[in-house]
Amino acid sequence: MINPDTEFDSPWKDIIETYFEDFIRFFLPEAYEKIDWAHPPEFLDKELNQVVRDAELGKRFADKLVKVWFKDGAEKWIIIHVEVQSQDETDFAERMFVYHSRIYNRFRCRVVSLAILGDERKNWKPDRFGYEECGTSIDFRFSVVKLLEYKQSWSELEANRNPFAIVVIAHLQAQETQDNRPERKRFKMALIRRLYEEGYSKQDIINLFGFIDWVMSLPKDLEQEFWQELQQLEESMRMRYITSVERIGIEKGITEGLLEAIELGLELKFGSVGLQLLPEISKIKDVEQLRAIKNGIKTVNTIEELRQIYQPAG
């Protein structure tokens, strides 16, 4: 089970939307060949939020609901539901089935359900839900990608120029270095150096750095060392992509993402009463403190317990 202090679900949301075509090419090649990419996909986050709340499914992370069109007919389209899951759950397959059926009921269209499993449990790979009773049977199967299995083909992963090869590498290395932050800093620096040396564009480097920086977070002392090394790297390569004003934008994006996750968590855990904490939480600028609040929502029982995380008694 992943250390509760380290969550990897949230940063997937933006990177999937930024590189959705690459995402499908990497994880669902069969669908990639059928989709008409000349017709821009539509991201239906608001619709998914409504489906989830109606279903009373509790917590959710980086789910994406995307409408795409197939090549074999202008009127034919499909919903792709992506679930990025970083902790094993006993009822996960059932939840995928409920999501699928709710989405089908809402849109009356074919639904492709894809689960990206980012957990560390080797033998946990749910891919179906079903039952049979008195002549009635359900056999729901969905596509599953187990990130841990990419370790078996690491050289091919490193040679792949798809942005999601970098994403998977960062995710797996973040898991491996949960208890060794100096080693994490080394891996993080090596991964960023690779982006520059392999000639990724400035925007790709900024986008992928945002993901890497989130999942491979460092304590303040190592973070400071990392930024110093990164500045030296950029100066040596004459590429001031990240250590200039872009760093401010990246940190702002991380803060906004955390606040969005906190808002959803407060509403799901405490309802409208929980949302009353947002004004005071929104004033917090420290990223690590915001992460502590987001993680704390899962374990606290009352609003006052949550408030103690960022307003400890004097």
N, C-alpha and C positions, 0 to 999 in steps of 0.2 A: 504494500500500500504506500502511496506517495506521502511524504511528509506533509502534514496539513499546513505548514508554513510556506509551502511552495506549490502554487497552482499554475497550470499551464493552459487551462481552457480558454480564458479570456483573450489572450493575444491572437488566437487563431481567427477570431471573428473578422478583424480588419484585413488580415493577410489573405484570407479566402476571397473576400470581395475585391481586393486590389488585383489579385492574380487568379481570378476564377477560371479562366480558360486553361491556364497552366495547371490549376488544381485538378480539373477534370481530366486533363491529359495524363497527369501523373497518377492519380488514384482510381480513375474510372475510364480507362481508355476505350472500352466498348461504347460508352455513351458519347465520348468525345467525337468518335467517327460519325455518329448519327446526328449530332446537333448542327443546326445551321448557325454558324458563328457570325454570319453577316447580319443576323437579326439579334441585336443586343439583348442579353439576358436581363430580366427584371428581378430585383431583390425585394422580397416581400416580408421585411422584418416586422412591420406593424401587424400584418395579417398573422404571422407566426405568433407574435405576442398574444394576440387575441385567442388563437387556437389553444395555446398553452394555458392561459388563465381560465378559459372555459373548461378545459379538461381537468383543472385542479391537480396538475402533475407535480407541483412543488418546484424545487430548484431546477434551473436549466443553465447552460453555459453558452457555448459558442454555436448554437444551432443557427443554421441558415436555411431559408426557404427561397428558392430561386426558380423563376419560370423561364423555360427555354423552349425553342422551337426546333422541330426535327426537319431534316432535309427532304423527307418524302411527302411533304404536304404543308402548305402554308397555314392551314387551319389546325394542324396537329401540334400540340404542345404538351409539355410535361413539367411536373414539379419535382425538383430534386431537393430532398431534405437531408441536410448534413448534420450529424451529431458528433461533436468532438468530446470524447469522454476520457478523463484522466484518472478516474478512480473506479474500481470495480463495484458493481451494484447487483444484488441478487435479483432485482426486478427489472433490470435494464431492458431485456428483450421484450417484456410486456409493455414497458414504456414506449419503446420503438413502435410496437404494434398500435398502441393508443394514439401516438402521434400520427402514424400513417393513416389510420382510419378516420381520425378527426380532420386531417387535411383533405382526404378524399371526399368526405362528407361536405366539407366547405366548398371545394372547387369542382367536384365531380369530374376529375380528370385522372389520368394515370400518374402514379406517384413512385418515384425512385427513392428508396431510403438507403442512406449510406452512413455507416458508423465508423469514425476514425477513433480507434482505441489507443490512447496514449498512456495507459497504466503500465505497471511493472510486473504484473502477474502473468507468467508465461502461459499458463494453461487456461486462462480466462479469455474466451473468444466466442461470446454468444452471437448466434446468427439466425435464430428462429424463435418463434413463439407459437404454441398451438395447444389444442386439446380436442378431445372427442367425447361426446356424451349423447347417448340415445339417438344415434343417427345423425347428429350434427358434429361437424369437424371443422377446425381451423388449422391451417398450416401456413403461417406467415414467415417468409424468409427475406432477409435483407443482406445487402452487401457489407462486408466488414474488412477494414484494413487495420492490421495490428502493427503499430510503429516499431515495436520491439523486434519484430521479425526482420527488419531492415539491417540489423546487426549481422545477419548471416550473409549479406551481400554488400558489405561496407565499401569495397573498392568500386563496385558499380555505382553505388550511391554517390561517392565522392566525384566520380567522373561525369555524373549527370548534370547538365547545365540548366535543368528546370529549376526555377526558384524554390520549389517545394522539396528539392533535395537538400538545400540549405536549411529549410525549415525543419525537416526531419532530423538532420544532423544536430541542429541546435537543441531541439527538444530532447533527444537522447543523451546528449552530452550534459545538458542541464540536470537530467535525472541522475546520471552517473556521479556528478560532483556535488550532490546535495550536502554531503558532509565534508567536503574538501573545497572550500571557496578559493584558496590560492590556485589550485589546479583548475577550477572553473575559470578564473581570470586568464590563465594561460590558454585554455581551449578557446575562450571567447576572443582573445586577441588574435589567435591563429585563424579563426573563422573569419573575422573582419579583414585580416590581411589578405586572405584568399579572395575576397570580393574585389579588392583593388587589383591584385596581381592577375586575376583572370579577366579583367576588363569589363566588369559590370558597369552599366551606366550610372551616372550620379544619382538619378531618381531610384533606380533599383537598389543601390547601396543604402540610400536613406531609408527606403521602405523595409528592406531586410534587416537593417540595423535596428529599426524600431522593434521588430519581433525578437531578434537576438537579445537586445538589451533588456527586454521584459522578462523573458524566460530564464536568462542567465544573470539574474540580479546579483549584486555584490554588496557586502557591507561597506560603509562609508570610506574606510581607510583603503581598501582594495579598489573601490570605485575611483578614488582620486588617482591612484597609481595607474589604473587602466586608462583614464582620460589623458594622463600625461604621456603614456606610451602611444596612444592613438594620435595625439597631436604630433609627436615625433614622426610617426609613420606617415601622416598626411604631409608633413613638411618635406620629408625625404622624397615622396612621390609627387610633390607639388600638386596635391589634390585636396583642397580644403572643403571637403564635402560635409563633414559631420561636426567638426570641432569649432565651426563658426556659429552663425545664428541658427543653423539647423538643430543644434543641440537643444536650444530653447524650445523649438517647435516639437521635437521628439518628447521632451519632458512634459510639455503641455498635453500632448496626445496621450501619454501614459496616464496623467492625472485625470483627464476627461474620461478615459476608459474605465479607470477605477471607480470614479464617481457614478458612472452609468451602471456598473455592476453592483455598487452599494445601493443605489436607488432601487434596482430590481430586487435585490436581496431583502431590503427593508420592507418592501411592499408584500413580497411573498411570505415573509416570516411574521410581520406584525400588522400588515394591512395599512390603512391610511394613517393610523397613529404613528407607525414607524417612519413614514415620510416626513413627519414633523421634525425629525432630526437633521434632515438634509441641509437646511440653511447653516447650521453650525458646523456640520461636517465639511461643507463646501468651502469653508474658510481655511481648512487645513491644506497646506502646500507640500508637506513632507510626504514623499511617495511611500516610504516604508510604513509610516503611520497609517496611511490610507489602506495599504495592503493588509495591515493588522486588523483594521476595522472590517474590511471585506471578509477576511477569514474568520473573524470573531462572530459574524452574524450566524454562522453555521453552528456554533457551540453555545452561545449565550441563550438564556431562557427569558430574559426580560430586557426591556429597553435600558433600564438603569445599569444592568450588567454590561451592556454594550457601551454605554457612555463612559464607564470606568476605564475602558481601553484607551480613550483619548483625553479623558478628564480625570486622572487618578486622584484619589483623595490626598490632600496635602499633609 
